[in-house]
Amino acid sequence: MAEREFVSELACTLRVPQRTAQTLIAESRALTEDLPATREALQNGEITYRHAQVLIGQAWTVPDEAKAAFEASLLRSAGRLTAAKLKYNARKLRERLHPETITARHERSVADRATYFQAEADGMASLVLYDSVDRVQSAYDRVTTAALSLQGPDEPRTLTQLRTDVLTDLLIDGVTPSGLGKGIRATVNVTVPVLTLMGRSEEAGHLEGYGPIDPDTARRLASGAPSFTRLLVHPETGVVLSVGRTSYKVPKDLKRWLRIRDETCRFPGCNRAAAHSDLDHSLDWQFQGRTAHDNLAHLCPGCHSLKSETGWRLEHLGDGRLEWTSPTGRSFTSEPGTDLATDQPR
């Protein structure tokens, strides 16, 4: 917990995610203690930091007695190669130097399989899958085969577009062999200004977890799709018109209002979705904390622990803004995911 307390403050100070701060610390330690020649080459401008990261990433699991030779071998050509080509060479060399079999390392690495969502510009986003190569390659081949079957003289979409459409259709409507997913549809919240919904304004809508979306998409999502929660928002005041009220206990409507407001865990830099975090009383219930919008915020389990077990302090500033004070006295403001522009939910 002491290490997490330090990392969290460094992350907030540098305005990077905590995982990025952890990586930065580890890379700095590697350059200082394990790869001094790489640090010197970087300092002299012979390689870029991206090249240095490639060497660090591959050297972490090379035996200590072999690191100097590993580093020297790669640095001989690093200045003439792209980072991608250097990584390819480093992977091959690492295989020869690593004392463990690739089978043992693969079995351990499978535990790190993951899927990432990344918001992009212009109403787009990326979905990244990291898993065992046989599973990923099989999934890619299946999608490609299905996309190829759709090609024809009357099909205007490219293979890349078809492959993407097939994949999203399978993910949204598909069912696993065990039956998982049958009858399950994703639910997200889309906030649409009233005049946009009526076609009298082209003001952007707001999709939970992403941000601004084009008016046509917002109108389509709000037009009656059963898997979307429709929220009508006044175009001038931003007050939510259809949900939200204060109650002694957290009522369903207030929970929804807070989820829309927060979108993510409210610790600075944490991006875990509010839908997968807990509503926390900022002033604990046992210390006379109120169950109210200005004393509630979503926190993931890890950030909840920071608030409860370290020197971090939290204060509500109004309009959904939170001020976090670090153990050394630095202040950081957490802005709400959606600006509802009101201190009182209605």
C-alpha positions as CSV (number, residue, x, y, z in Angstrom):
1,M,0.0,0.0,0.0
2,A,2.9,2.3,0.7
3,E,4.3,1.7,-2.8
4,R,0.8,2.3,-4.3
5,E,0.5,5.6,-2.3
6,F,3.8,6.8,-3.8
7,V,3.0,5.6,-7.4
8,S,-0.5,7.3,-7.2
9,E,1.0,10.6,-6.3
10,L,3.6,10.4,-9.0
11,A,1.0,9.5,-11.5
12,C,-1.2,12.5,-10.5
13,T,1.8,14.9,-10.5
14,L,2.9,13.8,-14.0
15,R,-0.8,13.5,-15.2
16,V,-0.4,9.9,-16.4
17,P,-2.3,6.7,-15.5
18,Q,-0.9,4.8,-12.5
19,R,0.1,1.9,-14.7
20,T,2.2,4.3,-16.8
21,A,3.8,5.7,-13.7
22,Q,4.7,2.2,-12.6
23,T,6.2,1.5,-16.0
24,L,8.2,4.7,-15.9
25,I,9.7,3.8,-12.5
26,A,10.6,0.3,-13.7
27,E,12.1,1.6,-17.0
28,S,14.1,4.2,-15.0
29,R,15.4,1.5,-12.7
30,A,16.3,-0.7,-15.6
31,L,18.3,2.0,-17.4
32,T,20.1,2.9,-14.2
33,E,20.9,-0.5,-12.8
34,D,20.7,-3.1,-15.7
35,L,21.3,-1.4,-19.0
36,P,23.9,1.4,-18.6
37,A,25.1,1.2,-22.2
38,T,21.5,1.7,-23.4
39,R,21.2,4.8,-21.1
40,E,24.4,6.2,-22.5
41,A,23.3,5.6,-26.1
42,L,20.0,7.3,-25.4
43,Q,21.8,10.2,-23.7
44,N,24.1,10.6,-26.7
45,G,21.2,10.6,-29.2
46,E,22.3,7.4,-30.8
47,I,18.9,5.8,-30.2
48,T,15.4,7.0,-29.4
49,Y,13.5,6.4,-26.2
50,R,11.3,4.0,-28.2
51,H,14.4,1.9,-29.0
52,A,15.4,2.0,-25.4
53,Q,12.0,0.7,-24.4
54,V,12.4,-2.2,-26.8
55,L,15.6,-3.2,-25.1
56,I,14.2,-2.8,-21.6
57,G,11.1,-4.8,-22.4
58,Q,13.0,-7.7,-23.8
59,A,15.9,-7.5,-21.2
60,W,13.6,-7.7,-18.2
61,T,13.5,-11.5,-18.3
62,V,17.0,-12.2,-19.6
63,P,19.3,-13.7,-16.9
64,D,21.4,-11.1,-15.1
65,E,24.7,-12.8,-16.2
66,A,23.6,-12.5,-19.9
67,K,22.2,-9.0,-19.9
68,A,25.5,-7.2,-20.8
69,A,26.0,-9.4,-23.8
70,F,22.4,-9.1,-24.8
71,E,22.6,-5.3,-24.6
72,A,25.9,-5.1,-26.5
73,S,24.7,-7.3,-29.3
74,L,21.6,-5.3,-29.9
75,L,23.1,-1.8,-29.6
76,R,25.6,-2.6,-32.4
77,S,22.8,-2.2,-34.9
78,A,20.0,-0.4,-32.9
79,G,20.9,3.0,-34.4
80,R,20.3,1.8,-37.9
81,L,17.0,0.0,-37.3
82,T,13.4,0.9,-36.7
83,A,12.1,0.2,-33.3
84,A,9.9,-2.6,-34.8
85,K,12.9,-4.3,-36.5
86,L,14.9,-3.9,-33.3
87,K,12.2,-5.6,-31.4
88,Y,12.1,-8.5,-33.8
89,N,15.8,-9.0,-33.5
90,A,15.6,-8.7,-29.7
91,R,12.9,-11.3,-29.5
92,K,15.0,-13.8,-31.4
93,L,18.1,-13.1,-29.3
94,R,16.1,-13.3,-26.1
95,E,14.9,-16.8,-27.0
96,R,18.5,-18.0,-27.3
97,L,19.5,-16.5,-24.0
98,H,16.4,-17.3,-21.8
99,P,16.9,-20.2,-19.4
100,E,13.2,-21.1,-19.4
101,T,11.5,-22.9,-22.2
102,I,9.0,-20.9,-24.3
103,T,6.3,-23.4,-23.1
104,A,6.8,-22.5,-19.5
105,R,6.8,-18.7,-20.2
106,H,3.7,-19.0,-22.5
107,E,1.8,-20.8,-19.7
108,R,2.6,-17.9,-17.4
109,S,1.9,-15.2,-20.0
110,V,-1.6,-16.6,-20.8
111,A,-2.7,-15.3,-17.4
112,D,-2.1,-11.8,-18.6
113,R,-4.6,-12.0,-21.5
114,A,-6.7,-8.9,-21.8
115,T,-9.0,-6.7,-23.9
116,Y,-8.6,-3.0,-24.1
117,F,-11.0,-0.2,-25.3
118,Q,-9.5,3.0,-26.6
119,A,-11.5,6.0,-27.7
120,E,-10.4,7.6,-30.9
121,A,-11.3,10.8,-32.8
122,D,-14.4,11.5,-34.9
123,G,-16.7,9.1,-33.1
124,M,-14.5,6.1,-33.6
125,A,-12.8,3.7,-31.1
126,S,-10.3,0.7,-31.1
127,L,-10.7,-2.7,-29.4
128,V,-7.4,-4.5,-28.7
129,L,-7.3,-8.2,-27.9
130,Y,-4.2,-9.7,-26.2
131,D,-4.3,-13.5,-25.9
132,S,-2.5,-16.6,-26.9
133,V,-1.5,-16.5,-30.6
134,D,-3.4,-19.6,-31.6
135,R,-6.7,-18.2,-30.3
136,V,-6.1,-14.7,-31.7
137,Q,-5.0,-16.2,-35.1
138,S,-8.0,-18.5,-35.2
139,A,-10.4,-15.7,-34.4
140,Y,-8.8,-13.5,-37.1
141,D,-8.9,-16.3,-39.7
142,R,-12.6,-17.0,-38.9
143,V,-13.5,-13.4,-39.3
144,T,-11.5,-13.1,-42.5
145,T,-13.1,-16.3,-44.0
146,A,-16.6,-14.9,-43.2
147,A,-15.7,-11.6,-44.7
148,L,-14.4,-13.2,-47.9
149,S,-17.6,-15.1,-48.2
150,L,-19.5,-11.8,-48.4
151,Q,-17.5,-10.4,-51.3
152,G,-19.1,-10.1,-54.7
153,P,-19.7,-7.8,-57.6
154,D,-22.6,-6.1,-55.7
155,E,-20.7,-5.7,-52.4
156,P,-19.2,-2.2,-52.1
157,R,-17.3,-2.8,-48.9
158,T,-13.6,-3.5,-48.9
159,L,-12.2,-6.7,-47.2
160,T,-11.0,-4.6,-44.3
161,Q,-14.5,-3.1,-43.8
162,L,-16.2,-6.5,-44.2
163,R,-13.8,-8.0,-41.6
164,T,-14.6,-5.3,-39.1
165,D,-18.4,-5.5,-39.7
166,V,-18.3,-9.3,-39.3
167,L,-16.3,-9.0,-36.0
168,T,-18.6,-6.4,-34.4
169,D,-21.7,-8.3,-35.5
170,L,-20.3,-11.5,-33.9
171,L,-19.3,-9.7,-30.7
172,I,-22.6,-7.9,-30.3
173,D,-25.0,-10.7,-31.3
174,G,-22.9,-13.8,-31.1
175,V,-23.1,-16.7,-28.6
176,T,-20.2,-18.8,-27.2
177,P,-20.3,-22.6,-27.6
178,S,-21.3,-22.8,-23.9
179,G,-24.3,-20.5,-24.6
180,L,-22.8,-17.5,-22.9
181,G,-24.1,-14.3,-24.3
182,K,-27.5,-15.6,-25.4
183,G,-30.1,-12.9,-24.8
184,I,-27.4,-10.5,-23.4
185,R,-27.1,-7.1,-25.0
186,A,-24.7,-4.3,-23.9
187,T,-26.3,-1.3,-22.3
188,V,-24.8,2.2,-22.5
189,N,-26.1,5.6,-21.7
190,V,-26.4,8.3,-24.3
191,T,-27.2,11.9,-23.4
192,V,-28.9,13.9,-26.1
193,P,-29.9,17.6,-26.0
194,V,-33.6,18.0,-26.5
195,L,-33.3,20.2,-29.6
196,T,-30.9,17.7,-31.2
197,L,-33.4,14.9,-30.6
198,M,-36.1,17.0,-32.2
199,G,-33.9,17.7,-35.3
200,R,-33.8,21.4,-34.6
201,S,-30.1,21.5,-33.5
202,E,-26.9,19.8,-34.5
203,E,-25.3,19.9,-31.0
204,A,-23.4,16.7,-30.3
205,G,-24.7,14.0,-28.1
206,H,-22.6,12.3,-25.4
207,L,-21.9,8.6,-25.2
208,E,-21.0,7.2,-21.8
209,G,-17.4,6.2,-21.6
210,Y,-16.5,7.9,-24.9
211,G,-17.6,11.5,-25.1
212,P,-19.1,13.6,-28.0
213,I,-20.8,11.7,-30.8
214,D,-22.4,13.1,-34.0
215,P,-26.1,14.2,-33.9
216,D,-27.3,11.6,-36.3
217,T,-25.7,8.8,-34.2
218,A,-27.1,10.3,-31.0
219,R,-30.6,10.5,-32.5
220,R,-30.4,6.9,-33.8
221,L,-29.4,5.6,-30.4
222,A,-32.1,7.6,-28.6
223,S,-34.8,6.7,-31.1
224,G,-36.0,3.6,-29.3
225,A,-33.2,1.0,-29.2
226,P,-34.1,-1.1,-26.1
227,S,-30.4,-1.4,-25.0
228,F,-29.9,2.3,-24.5
229,T,-31.0,4.6,-21.7
230,R,-32.5,7.8,-23.1
231,L,-31.6,10.9,-21.2
232,L,-33.1,14.2,-22.4
233,V,-30.9,17.2,-21.5
234,H,-31.9,20.8,-21.7
235,P,-29.7,22.5,-24.3
236,E,-28.9,25.6,-22.2
237,T,-28.9,24.6,-18.6
238,G,-27.7,21.0,-19.1
239,V,-30.1,19.8,-16.4
240,V,-31.1,16.2,-16.7
241,L,-34.9,16.2,-17.3
242,S,-35.8,12.5,-17.0
243,V,-33.7,11.1,-14.1
244,G,-32.2,12.1,-10.8
245,R,-33.3,12.8,-7.3
246,T,-31.8,13.0,-3.8
247,S,-32.9,10.4,-1.3
248,Y,-31.8,9.1,2.1
249,K,-30.8,5.8,0.5
250,V,-29.3,5.8,-3.0
251,P,-32.4,5.3,-5.2
252,K,-32.1,3.7,-8.6
253,D,-32.6,7.1,-10.4
254,L,-29.8,8.7,-8.4
255,K,-27.5,5.8,-9.0
256,R,-28.1,6.3,-12.7
257,W,-27.5,10.0,-12.4
258,L,-24.2,9.5,-10.6
259,R,-23.1,6.9,-13.2
260,I,-23.8,9.4,-16.0
261,R,-22.0,12.2,-14.1
262,D,-18.9,10.2,-13.2
263,E,-18.5,7.8,-16.2
264,T,-15.3,6.4,-14.6
265,C,-13.7,5.9,-11.2
266,R,-13.1,9.5,-9.8
267,F,-9.6,9.1,-8.7
268,P,-7.4,11.3,-10.9
269,G,-6.2,9.4,-13.9
270,C,-8.1,6.2,-13.3
271,N,-10.3,5.2,-16.2
272,R,-12.1,2.1,-14.8
273,A,-15.8,2.5,-15.9
274,A,-18.2,3.7,-13.2
275,A,-20.4,0.7,-14.2
276,H,-17.7,-1.5,-12.8
277,S,-16.9,0.6,-9.7
278,D,-18.7,1.1,-6.4
279,L,-20.5,4.2,-5.2
280,D,-18.6,5.4,-2.2
281,H,-19.6,7.8,0.6
282,S,-16.8,10.4,0.5
283,L,-17.4,11.1,4.1
284,D,-17.9,7.6,5.5
285,W,-21.4,6.7,6.7
286,Q,-20.1,5.9,10.1
287,F,-18.8,9.4,10.4
288,Q,-22.2,10.9,9.7
289,G,-21.7,11.0,5.9
290,R,-24.9,11.7,3.9
291,T,-26.3,9.6,1.1
292,A,-26.4,12.4,-1.3
293,H,-25.0,13.4,-4.7
294,D,-22.4,15.7,-3.2
295,N,-21.1,13.0,-0.9
296,L,-21.1,10.1,-3.4
297,A,-18.6,9.2,-6.1
298,H,-17.6,6.1,-8.0
299,L,-14.3,4.5,-6.9
300,C,-12.8,1.3,-8.1
301,P,-11.6,-1.1,-5.3
302,G,-7.9,-0.1,-5.6
303,C,-8.7,3.7,-5.5
304,H,-11.2,3.1,-2.7
305,S,-8.3,1.5,-0.7
306,L,-6.1,4.6,-1.4
307,K,-8.8,6.8,0.1
308,S,-9.4,4.6,3.1
309,E,-6.0,3.3,3.9
310,T,-3.5,6.1,3.0
311,G,-3.0,9.8,3.4
312,W,-5.1,10.8,0.4
313,R,-8.1,13.1,1.3
314,L,-11.2,13.8,-0.8
315,E,-13.5,16.9,-0.9
316,H,-16.5,17.7,-3.1
317,L,-16.2,21.2,-4.7
318,G,-19.7,21.3,-6.3
319,D,-21.0,20.6,-9.8
320,G,-19.5,17.1,-9.6
321,R,-15.9,18.3,-9.2
322,L,-13.7,16.6,-6.6
323,E,-10.5,17.8,-5.0
324,W,-8.0,15.1,-4.0
325,T,-5.1,16.1,-1.7
326,S,-2.1,13.8,-1.7
327,P,-0.1,12.7,1.3
328,T,2.5,15.4,0.7
329,G,-0.1,18.1,0.3
330,R,-0.5,18.4,-3.5
331,S,-4.0,19.1,-4.8
332,F,-5.6,17.5,-7.9
333,T,-9.1,18.2,-9.3
334,S,-11.2,15.4,-10.8
335,E,-13.7,16.7,-13.3
336,P,-17.0,14.8,-13.9
337,G,-17.2,12.7,-17.0
338,T,-20.4,14.5,-18.0
339,D,-21.0,18.1,-17.2
340,L,-24.6,18.1,-15.9
341,A,-24.2,21.8,-15.0
342,T,-26.2,21.7,-11.8
343,D,-25.5,21.1,-8.1
344,Q,-28.9,19.5,-7.6
345,P,-30.1,16.5,-9.5
346,R,-33.8,16.8,-10.5
